[in-house]
């Protein structure tokens, strides 16, 4: 099962990466042309804090803009991991174009196989921060293995930070004006056949995807069971990305909500967890 769903989802993200790179949602051109531009949003920045001289492992980095933003913010080392070989090729090209390849490195692999690509010989190989954001746990069958890798790659007393779409969001069908369709709880794989992509619904992409809905309690307990103490937890009623159908932009800043559920639903959550010594 694991190899099957990973292969399916790699094909999906390889197709998406080709269209996402030039999208206005990601601003890759501005990132290349403006040496001070970063793509990490305010919420992530508030949880990350001062990252100067930190070593950071960025999981599910797509084509690396946030990883490279970490380098621009002063990280000593930023390593991005992603399943899509096309996305990782783009990330490596961006690192060279922006002269950040002395700080940022990229690895293409299934995260469950990271130990084959990123060796840990002693504590010097561990990270100050493991970071992931927006569209993360839903692509993993096994949260136990997901959390074990976080524990394995963190230094003692260091931080795991996740900022992600709230699991409640994934109970709606994005193709049907957000009718409540899926269970909030993990009831097995959700197999979909999607057209287009969130950056361009008209893109000529038709692809199968396999994902899981994991509740917040499942996510939090997986972290706790792997010696990660929840230090900070917040929920937000808006999104920083125009990611879904039927969103409206708030007038005061670059945030979005569902038109019919304004101020009624949690749309994003953020967790900072500390690895016990």
C-alpha positions, 0 to 999 in steps of 0.5 A: 500500500505504501509504495502504491500511494507514494507513487500515485502522489509523486506523479500528482506533484510532478505534474503540479510542480510544472504549473506551480512554478510560474504561478502568481501564488508562489511569486518565484520571479519576485523571489529571484529578482528581489534579494530581500523577498521571502515567502514565509508568512507572518504566522510561520515567522512568529512561531519560528522566531529568530533563526539566525545560525540555526540548522533547519530541516524543511519537510515537504518543501515543494520547489523550495521557496520557503527553504530558500527564505529560511536561508535569507532569514539567516539560517546556517543550514536549510535542507528541503525534502520533497517527494517530487523530483521535478520540484526538487530540480526546480528548487536546486535551480532556484538555489543557484540562481539566487546564490543561496546554494551555500546554505540551502540543499535539497533532497528528493525522497519519500520522507519515510526513507529519509534515513537513506539520504540524510545520515545521522552519525552523531548530534552534530548531524541533528537539527535545531528546527524541523519545519513543515507547512500547508498541506502536510499530514494529509499525505501520510498514512502513518502518523507514528512514522511521521512523528518518529522521523521528527524526533530522530532528526531534532536535537534535544530541547529543539523545536518542531514547527507545523503551520497547516490547514486545519483538518476541518478544511479537508472535510469539504469537497473543493469541487462542490462549493464546500459541501460537507463530504468527508469525515473529520476523523481518519476513516481510511484513504480518500481517493480522488481524481482531480482536474486542474490544480489550486494555482490554475483550475484550468490546467490540463492536469487529470490525476489520481490522489490518495490522502488521509484526514487526520484529526488534530488529536491524532496529530498532537498525540503522535507528537506527544508519543514521540517525546515532543512536548506541545509548547504553543498551539493556536487556531486561526479563522483565515488563510494566507493563501487563495488556495480553495474555491469560494474564498473571499479576501479580507479587506484589512490584510492578505487573508482569506475566508470561505464566503459562506462560513466567515469567522465560523470555522478554524482554517489554519492551526499552528503547533510548536513542540519541543523535543524532551532531553 
